[in-house]
């Protein structure tokens, strides 16, 4: 992982667009010198941007502009809380909005200018390094991913911006009242001088504060003085989501707008040779057909007409030889590439090969997980209008609004400045709505297609995927194979850990283990396929935590030890892990009696600086039916910003991971995806829900992410519980593939 | 073909194909985008509306089937429930329990749950499981259940 270490000073003074200093100077000195940001958001009479993300209106309402997308994770509210806390704002006067897709609001500027020695989340560096994402595009980054919003933008941006703004307002008040700033305090969106009884609203002081320079190192509040952070505050985004008024990308209506649907060539990498254009053009409402690299788009005056016409398209395709691929052939390729072991180093500690040779007891296993689609509830869509004057407008829900804007400009052959992007709500993201395909730089998405279609049409065009398009033309969570060979000593303790897996992915540490093993050799091999791949909630943790935490369970069984105690002993030098593991076990009643046929499994993983342990309680019926009854999660995320959303994100992460563990599977046959909709790419429903309990440890460690870390452990926790219940070790997901019928029941059935 | 439908108490006469699903009539012809497209095969429930008080998945309901029937969408739920406030009690409960995450499925969820509560004001967990088969990818199910129970306890 790349680590940059500029100084904090660079943030406020030299930070330019993000830095408070420059911005304050420009923004508050008159309309002729309005900054980019002021142009974008401070349009109202008398409104002033205080620092990059903070705007005060004359009625003392503070608006916080959050440079991230809220996909339901509550980040708009959480980041506003962090800024308001440091600024001493009255929460009833605080509003929050997603920042415009302007460079001035790029969170990437933070990574350039201010880190204070903090590691940059790999979601940022990883995307920076993507092959096609050239240096010129770095400034276009506004990513929501890697569970980075709160721990990155919030911790190092919002808090500092809020504290700097408070300091400016206090100094402005002190100058006005001719008193020492140390005698003034900020409380509830006012500055007070208690000795004289004077007070002024933040808004009344804003113009004076404009003439001052911000501190480079404003003092941040001590957590013990928090009045907003740590409270279960209702989210800003919820009310419009209960009355139908919330506008997602798919809901955009632009006057004169047309609708587009695509008939895809089913095989990845195939090309369209010909199609029945004349016949389709005769259909009601159809305006135009546009040939795309992956299929043909139908443009019509209503989405249903476009969709029906696309369904009636008959494509002749050239599969380019890609129609021989199948899940079986891809797994065979994994096995071959792993056996060849032309591998890249991940972890090398000690001398693993020597330790394996001298070992008395070896444990070996091969694990696999399939491709997964994201299946966001809002089918993919993007609305683009390229006007006669060469300017473009875009409406889309994106996890990286700036990156999407840049991508549209590239594909449409326009300059970045000629593209205006209107960020819309996202009906789910989970990694799907980042316009980057690492390792598959040329793989285009709906963003590209919408731009290509709009170039051919003299009107705004809304492209919408059907659910079938979404399931069959995603950028998939990669299928991965992972092979373990571990040596145990006489006490059953692991002394050498050898792991080979296909395809290095983000984050780099996903395959690493927290356990004390003296010799470790963890290496990856590349095994490319034409199946597009992309980030999926928790990224590489989603595969590797299932592998490592299931395999550690195998080792415990091999050693004849309790799986919780076995992990505990191996984590004795990892106090945070140990505390989380022990809390989960205690709250779940680990070791206490269960109803007949029930069993527990445990797993733990650190992801995005948050440690999560989960205990799953399952039962397997005499017909082999698996039910997950209860999941107990213990979480150390350092500190909670909004307990309401912490609990919500942990529940959400568990259910997302559980859905994949029990049912999630995209299979490939003849070079194409077999599944097509929720009927065969199955989701969990209300009836499948276990009870979920969330217990949080506020260790005070550096803030960890929360959108993703609860997802990784659940597959292993459930699989380990299945082993405890049935003796059947699950080494391949999803669980629905496995016949869990107890042997005794099978024998009885056979005897009948 | 001309078809007349009544949505949220207002009649609309439209010149459209009779087989066009109600979902797309609501969204693209009437601009009522609170009703969501999720799957197109009546599997996920994001497109749920009320037709004469019954929960109906509009993505597979031809518009001709609702001629002479009362259609209510999420935009009309508060008024149809007789609430004097801007929100129906169920919508207020959704805010109180902080149910939605991304929120995309919640229109359909609210429309389905409101019919369940009309038929069974105090549903058991098993009754909820059987009646509410809407899909939510964010996993709001525990809070949907809590919100339902909060309404049945009042």
HADDOCK unambig.tbl for C-alpha pairs under 7 A between the chains (distance, minus, plus):
assign (segid A and resid 71 and name CA) (segid B and resid 102 and name CA) 4.88 0.50 0.50
assign (segid A and resid 72 and name CA) (segid B and resid 101 and name CA) 3.69 0.50 0.50
assign (segid A and resid 72 and name CA) (segid B and resid 102 and name CA) 3.65 0.50 0.50
assign (segid A and resid 72 and name CA) (segid B and resid 103 and name CA) 6.90 0.50 0.50
assign (segid A and resid 73 and name CA) (segid B and resid 101 and name CA) 6.29 0.50 0.50
assign (segid A and resid 234 and name CA) (segid B and resid 98 and name CA) 6.87 0.50 0.50
assign (segid A and resid 238 and name CA) (segid B and resid 95 and name CA) 6.52 0.50 0.50
assign (segid A and resid 238 and name CA) (segid B and resid 100 and name CA) 6.32 0.50 0.50
assign (segid A and resid 239 and name CA) (segid B and resid 95 and name CA) 6.37 0.50 0.50
assign (segid A and resid 241 and name CA) (segid B and resid 100 and name CA) 6.91 0.50 0.50
assign (segid A and resid 241 and name CA) (segid B and resid 103 and name CA) 5.38 0.50 0.50
assign (segid A and resid 241 and name CA) (segid B and resid 106 and name CA) 6.96 0.50 0.50
assign (segid A and resid 242 and name CA) (segid B and resid 91 and name CA) 5.75 0.50 0.50
assign (segid A and resid 242 and name CA) (segid B and resid 106 and name CA) 6.61 0.50 0.50
assign (segid A and resid 242 and name CA) (segid B and resid 107 and name CA) 6.43 0.50 0.50
assign (segid A and resid 243 and name CA) (segid B and resid 74 and name CA) 5.93 0.50 0.50
assign (segid A and resid 243 and name CA) (segid B and resid 75 and name CA) 5.88 0.50 0.50
assign (segid A and resid 244 and name CA) (segid B and resid 34 and name CA) 3.89 0.50 0.50
assign (segid A and resid 244 and name CA) (segid B and resid 74 and name CA) 5.67 0.50 0.50
assign (segid A and resid 244 and name CA) (segid B and resid 75 and name CA) 5.68 0.50 0.50
assign (segid A and resid 244 and name CA) (segid B and resid 107 and name CA) 6.20 0.50 0.50
assign (segid A and resid 245 and name CA) (segid B and resid 34 and name CA) 6.27 0.50 0.50
assign (segid A and resid 251 and name CA) (segid B and resid 33 and name CA) 5.67 0.50 0.50
assign (segid A and resid 302 and name CA) (segid B and resid 28 and name CA) 6.22 0.50 0.50
assign (segid A and resid 304 and name CA) (segid B and resid 24 and name CA) 6.37 0.50 0.50
assign (segid A and resid 376 and name CA) (segid B and resid 137 and name CA) 6.56 0.50 0.50
assign (segid A and resid 377 and name CA) (segid B and resid 38 and name CA) 5.83 0.50 0.50
assign (segid A and resid 377 and name CA) (segid B and resid 104 and name CA) 6.46 0.50 0.50
assign (segid A and resid 377 and name CA) (segid B and resid 105 and name CA) 6.75 0.50 0.50
assign (segid A and resid 377 and name CA) (segid B and resid 137 and name CA) 6.30 0.50 0.50
assign (segid A and resid 378 and name CA) (segid B and resid 38 and name CA) 6.17 0.50 0.50
assign (segid A and resid 378 and name CA) (segid B and resid 104 and name CA) 6.49 0.50 0.50
assign (segid A and resid 379 and name CA) (segid B and resid 38 and name CA) 6.49 0.50 0.50
assign (segid A and resid 426 and name CA) (segid B and resid 102 and name CA) 6.65 0.50 0.50
assign (segid A and resid 427 and name CA) (segid B and resid 102 and name CA) 5.27 0.50 0.50
assign (segid A and resid 427 and name CA) (segid B and resid 103 and name CA) 6.64 0.50 0.50
assign (segid A and resid 427 and name CA) (segid B and resid 104 and name CA) 4.92 0.50 0.50
assign (segid A and resid 428 and name CA) (segid B and resid 102 and name CA) 5.57 0.50 0.50
assign (segid A and resid 467 and name CA) (segid B and resid 38 and name CA) 6.87 0.50 0.50
assign (segid A and resid 467 and name CA) (segid B and resid 39 and name CA) 5.09 0.50 0.50
assign (segid A and resid 651 and name CA) (segid B and resid 139 and name CA) 6.95 0.50 0.50
assign (segid A and resid 652 and name CA) (segid B and resid 138 and name CA) 5.44 0.50 0.50
assign (segid A and resid 652 and name CA) (segid B and resid 139 and name CA) 4.73 0.50 0.50
assign (segid A and resid 652 and name CA) (segid B and resid 140 and name CA) 6.82 0.50 0.50
assign (segid A and resid 655 and name CA) (segid B and resid 139 and name CA) 5.55 0.50 0.50
assign (segid A and resid 656 and name CA) (segid B and resid 137 and name CA) 6.89 0.50 0.50
assign (segid A and resid 656 and name CA) (segid B and resid 138 and name CA) 6.99 0.50 0.50
assign (segid A and resid 656 and name CA) (segid B and resid 139 and name CA) 6.74 0.50 0.50
assign (segid A and resid 677 and name CA) (segid B and resid 39 and name CA) 6.82 0.50 0.50
assign (segid A and resid 678 and name CA) (segid B and resid 43 and name CA) 6.60 0.50 0.50
assign (segid A and resid 679 and name CA) (segid B and resid 43 and name CA) 6.97 0.50 0.50
assign (segid A and resid 685 and name CA) (segid B and resid 133 and name CA) 5.99 0.50 0.50
assign (segid A and resid 685 and name CA) (segid B and resid 134 and name CA) 6.90 0.50 0.50
assign (segid A and resid 685 and name CA) (segid B and resid 135 and name CA) 5.97 0.50 0.50
assign (segid A and resid 686 and name CA) (segid B and resid 129 and name CA) 5.40 0.50 0.50
assign (segid A and resid 686 and name CA) (segid B and resid 132 and name CA) 6.78 0.50 0.50
assign (segid A and resid 686 and name CA) (segid B and resid 133 and name CA) 6.61 0.50 0.50
assign (segid A and resid 686 and name CA) (segid B and resid 141 and name CA) 5.68 0.50 0.50
assign (segid A and resid 687 and name CA) (segid B and resid 129 and name CA) 4.42 0.50 0.50
